[in-house]
Amino acid sequence: MDVTAESLLNQLLAEDIGFGDITSHLLGDERGKAYIIAKESCILSGVAFAEYLFEMRGAECNLLCTEGQKIPDRTRILTVEGLYRTIFEVERTALNLITRMSGIATQTRMLVDMVHEVNPHCRVAATRKTVLRYFDKKAVITGGGDPHRFRLDDMILIKDNHVRLLGIEEALTRARRLSFSKKVEIEVSTIEDAVTACKCGADIIMLDNMDFDTTKNAVDAVKEISSSILVEASGNITRENITRYAETGVDIISLGALTHSVRAINMSLEVM
């Protein structure tokens, strides 16, 4: 468990507990066991974080499944033993993480499989449209996707508003001066701008809100200039149209739907 995860988990639990779970203190020192069960099939994600939360509060946790495992419905994920009041203190925070992360991982795996059927080299990537950014991105990785940027300092990404203020050529010139070690990506909305960005030294061209035919033509135009430049499709990409975008030959497909509107997996904690 890295330091960032520990800090974020401590914060999440502290926010929920406040000055203490006053309801569960009615149980006194009664001890026992409980388990978390998945009530639908999924790609499991977040189990190590749940284990950390329970054990941090003094309970003993036993994982029955592993991160990234495809599990059927009615699968017991983990068991926990200790003071019932401690188990119930952690219950909601642990479930919030596992259900959300498993939802993200499950959706990501489904889309990755769909894309790879028609374009095996194409990556399915997340965006920064997240709720619990660190954990959302980790779940995308578990599902076989690419997290894209964790933070703003991971790479240089020149968006449409940057271009409006500076223009493509000036924005890319300043980006190259800023850092020799960071990749530079730029968002464009026309084939002409994609070609200009290639000639000005972009590493990655993001095609924003282009239809299928325009995306295909833009990919061909970029690859004709340099086969090493990566092309990313983004904007209004859904489960229903992602395969058609993959067929255009793009290297990356990024979509906010992986994280901003994911459906959590149905799970619950039950006492034994």
C-alpha positions as CSV (number, residue, x, y, z in Angstrom):
1,M,0.0,0.0,0.0
2,D,1.6,3.3,-1.1
3,V,1.6,6.4,1.1
4,T,-0.9,8.2,-1.2
5,A,-3.5,5.5,-0.9
6,E,-3.1,5.2,2.9
7,S,-3.5,9.0,3.3
8,L,-6.6,9.1,1.1
9,L,-8.2,6.0,2.8
10,N,-7.6,7.5,6.3
11,Q,-9.3,10.7,5.1
12,L,-12.3,8.9,3.6
13,L,-12.9,6.9,6.8
14,A,-12.4,9.9,9.1
15,E,-15.0,11.9,7.1
16,D,-17.5,9.1,7.6
17,I,-16.8,8.2,11.3
18,G,-16.7,11.8,12.5
19,F,-16.5,11.7,16.3
20,G,-17.7,8.0,16.3
21,D,-20.4,5.7,15.1
22,I,-22.8,6.4,17.9
23,T,-25.3,3.8,16.7
24,S,-22.8,0.9,16.6
25,H,-21.6,1.8,20.1
26,L,-24.9,0.3,21.3
27,L,-23.3,-3.1,20.6
28,G,-20.7,-2.6,23.3
29,D,-17.8,-5.1,23.0
30,E,-19.7,-7.8,21.1
31,R,-17.4,-9.6,18.7
32,G,-18.2,-11.7,15.6
33,K,-17.7,-12.2,11.9
34,A,-19.1,-10.7,8.7
35,Y,-18.6,-11.0,5.0
36,I,-18.9,-8.9,1.9
37,I,-20.8,-10.5,-1.0
38,A,-21.2,-9.5,-4.6
39,K,-24.8,-9.7,-5.8
40,E,-23.9,-9.6,-9.5
41,S,-21.0,-10.7,-11.6
42,C,-18.2,-8.2,-12.1
43,I,-14.4,-7.6,-12.4
44,L,-13.4,-7.1,-8.8
45,S,-11.4,-4.0,-7.8
46,G,-10.5,-2.3,-4.5
47,V,-10.3,-5.3,-2.3
48,A,-6.9,-4.4,-0.9
49,F,-8.2,-1.0,0.1
50,A,-11.1,-2.5,1.9
51,E,-8.7,-4.9,3.7
52,Y,-6.6,-1.9,4.8
53,L,-9.6,0.0,6.2
54,F,-10.8,-3.0,8.3
55,E,-7.4,-3.8,9.6
56,M,-6.5,-0.2,10.3
57,R,-9.4,-0.2,12.8
58,G,-8.2,-3.4,14.5
59,A,-10.4,-6.1,12.7
60,E,-8.9,-9.2,11.0
61,C,-9.7,-9.4,7.3
62,N,-9.4,-12.4,5.0
63,L,-9.5,-11.9,1.3
64,L,-11.3,-14.6,-0.6
65,C,-10.9,-13.1,-4.1
66,T,-8.1,-11.2,-5.9
67,E,-7.9,-7.8,-7.6
68,G,-9.0,-8.1,-11.2
69,Q,-10.7,-11.4,-10.8
70,K,-13.9,-12.0,-12.8
71,I,-16.4,-13.3,-10.2
72,P,-19.9,-14.6,-10.6
73,D,-22.9,-13.2,-8.6
74,R,-23.3,-14.4,-5.0
75,T,-19.5,-14.5,-4.6
76,R,-18.1,-13.8,-1.1
77,I,-15.3,-11.4,-1.5
78,L,-13.9,-11.2,2.0
79,T,-14.6,-12.1,5.6
80,V,-13.8,-9.8,8.6
81,E,-13.7,-10.6,12.3
82,G,-13.6,-8.3,15.3
83,L,-15.7,-5.9,17.3
84,Y,-19.0,-5.5,15.5
85,R,-19.0,-1.8,16.2
86,T,-15.6,-1.6,14.4
87,I,-16.8,-3.6,11.4
88,F,-19.8,-1.3,11.0
89,E,-17.7,1.8,11.3
90,V,-15.8,0.7,8.2
91,E,-18.7,-0.9,6.3
92,R,-19.9,1.9,4.2
93,T,-16.5,3.4,3.3
94,A,-15.3,-0.1,2.2
95,L,-18.4,-0.8,0.2
96,N,-18.4,2.6,-1.5
97,L,-14.9,1.9,-2.7
98,I,-15.3,-1.7,-3.8
99,T,-18.7,-1.2,-5.5
100,R,-17.5,1.9,-7.4
101,M,-14.1,0.6,-8.3
102,S,-15.6,-2.8,-9.4
103,G,-18.1,-0.9,-11.6
104,I,-15.4,1.0,-13.3
105,A,-13.2,-2.1,-13.8
106,T,-16.1,-4.1,-15.1
107,Q,-17.1,-1.4,-17.6
108,T,-13.5,-0.8,-18.7
109,R,-12.9,-4.5,-19.3
110,M,-16.0,-4.8,-21.4
111,L,-15.0,-1.8,-23.6
112,V,-11.4,-3.0,-23.9
113,D,-12.6,-6.4,-25.1
114,M,-14.9,-4.7,-27.7
115,V,-12.1,-2.4,-29.0
116,H,-9.5,-5.2,-29.2
117,E,-11.8,-7.3,-31.3
118,V,-11.4,-4.8,-34.2
119,N,-8.2,-2.9,-33.2
120,P,-5.9,-5.0,-31.0
121,H,-3.3,-2.2,-30.5
122,C,-5.8,0.5,-29.4
123,R,-5.8,1.6,-25.8
124,V,-9.0,2.5,-24.0
125,A,-8.2,5.4,-21.7
126,A,-9.8,7.4,-18.9
127,T,-10.0,11.1,-18.4
128,R,-9.8,13.5,-15.4
129,K,-13.6,13.4,-15.1
130,T,-13.5,11.5,-11.8
131,V,-15.0,11.5,-8.4
132,L,-12.4,9.6,-6.4
133,R,-9.5,10.3,-8.8
134,Y,-6.8,8.0,-7.3
135,F,-9.2,5.1,-6.9
136,D,-11.1,5.6,-10.1
137,K,-7.8,5.5,-12.1
138,K,-6.6,2.4,-10.2
139,A,-9.9,0.7,-11.2
140,V,-9.4,1.6,-14.8
141,I,-6.0,0.0,-14.7
142,T,-7.5,-3.1,-13.1
143,G,-10.0,-3.3,-16.0
144,G,-7.2,-3.3,-18.5
145,G,-7.5,0.4,-19.5
146,D,-5.0,3.2,-19.5
147,P,-5.4,5.9,-16.7
148,H,-4.3,8.7,-19.0
149,R,-3.2,11.6,-16.7
150,F,-3.4,11.1,-13.0
151,R,-2.5,14.8,-12.4
152,L,-1.9,17.9,-14.4
153,D,1.9,17.5,-14.2
154,D,2.0,14.1,-15.8
155,M,2.2,15.5,-19.3
156,I,1.6,18.6,-21.4
157,L,-2.0,18.5,-22.8
158,I,-2.8,21.6,-24.9
159,K,-6.6,21.9,-24.9
160,D,-8.8,24.0,-27.2
161,N,-8.8,27.0,-24.9
162,H,-5.0,27.0,-24.9
163,V,-5.0,26.9,-28.7
164,R,-7.5,29.8,-28.8
165,L,-5.2,31.9,-26.8
166,L,-1.9,30.9,-28.3
167,G,-2.5,29.2,-31.6
168,I,-1.2,25.7,-32.5
169,E,2.3,26.6,-33.5
170,E,3.0,29.0,-30.6
171,A,1.5,26.6,-28.0
172,L,3.7,23.7,-29.2
173,T,6.8,25.9,-29.4
174,R,6.3,27.0,-25.7
175,A,5.5,23.4,-24.7
176,R,8.8,22.2,-26.2
177,R,10.7,24.9,-24.3
178,L,9.0,24.1,-21.1
179,S,10.2,20.5,-20.8
180,F,12.3,18.0,-22.8
181,S,11.1,15.0,-20.7
182,K,7.3,15.4,-20.9
183,K,5.2,14.2,-23.8
184,V,3.2,16.8,-25.6
185,E,-0.4,16.2,-26.6
186,I,-2.7,18.7,-28.4
187,E,-6.4,18.7,-29.0
188,V,-7.6,19.5,-32.5
189,S,-11.0,19.6,-34.2
190,T,-10.1,19.5,-37.9
191,I,-7.9,17.5,-40.2
192,E,-6.0,20.6,-41.2
193,D,-5.2,21.4,-37.5
194,A,-4.1,17.8,-37.0
195,V,-1.6,18.1,-39.9
196,T,-0.3,21.4,-38.5
197,A,0.2,20.0,-35.1
198,C,2.1,17.1,-36.5
199,K,4.4,19.4,-38.4
200,C,4.9,21.5,-35.3
201,G,6.2,18.5,-33.2
202,A,3.3,17.1,-31.2
203,D,3.7,13.6,-29.8
204,I,0.0,12.9,-29.6
205,I,-2.9,14.3,-31.5
206,M,-6.3,14.3,-29.8
207,L,-9.1,14.3,-32.3
208,D,-12.0,16.0,-30.5
209,N,-15.6,15.3,-31.3
210,M,-15.0,14.2,-34.9
211,D,-17.3,11.8,-36.7
212,F,-16.2,8.4,-37.9
213,D,-15.2,9.4,-41.4
214,T,-13.4,12.5,-40.4
215,T,-11.5,10.6,-37.7
216,K,-10.4,8.0,-40.3
217,N,-9.2,10.7,-42.6
218,A,-7.4,12.5,-39.8
219,V,-5.6,9.2,-38.8
220,D,-4.5,8.6,-42.3
221,A,-3.2,12.2,-42.7
222,V,-1.2,12.0,-39.4
223,K,0.2,8.6,-40.1
224,E,1.3,9.7,-43.6
225,I,3.4,12.4,-41.9
226,S,4.8,10.2,-39.1
227,S,3.8,6.7,-38.0
228,S,5.3,7.3,-34.6
229,I,2.8,10.1,-33.7
230,L,-0.1,8.7,-31.6
231,V,-3.7,9.6,-32.5
232,E,-6.4,9.7,-29.8
233,A,-10.1,9.9,-30.4
234,S,-12.2,11.7,-27.7
235,G,-15.6,13.3,-27.2
236,N,-19.0,11.7,-27.2
237,I,-17.7,8.2,-27.3
238,T,-20.0,5.6,-25.9
239,R,-20.4,1.8,-25.6
240,E,-22.7,2.0,-28.7
241,N,-20.1,3.7,-31.0
242,I,-16.7,2.8,-29.5
243,T,-16.2,-0.1,-32.0
244,R,-16.7,2.2,-35.0
245,Y,-14.1,4.6,-33.6
246,A,-11.7,1.7,-33.0
247,E,-12.1,0.7,-36.7
248,T,-10.7,4.1,-37.8
249,G,-7.2,3.0,-36.7
250,V,-6.7,5.3,-33.7
251,D,-4.1,4.4,-31.2
252,I,-6.1,5.6,-28.1
253,I,-9.8,6.1,-27.3
254,S,-10.5,8.2,-24.2
255,L,-13.9,8.6,-22.7
256,G,-15.1,10.2,-19.5
257,A,-17.9,7.7,-19.2
258,L,-15.5,5.2,-17.7
259,T,-15.5,7.2,-14.5
260,H,-18.0,10.1,-14.4
261,S,-21.2,8.1,-14.7
262,V,-20.3,4.5,-13.8
263,R,-22.9,2.2,-12.2
264,A,-21.7,0.7,-9.0
265,I,-21.8,-3.0,-8.5
266,N,-24.4,-4.3,-6.1
267,M,-22.6,-5.6,-2.9
268,S,-23.4,-5.8,0.8
269,L,-21.9,-6.7,4.1
270,E,-23.7,-9.4,6.1
271,V,-23.0,-10.6,9.6
272,M,-22.3,-14.3,10.2
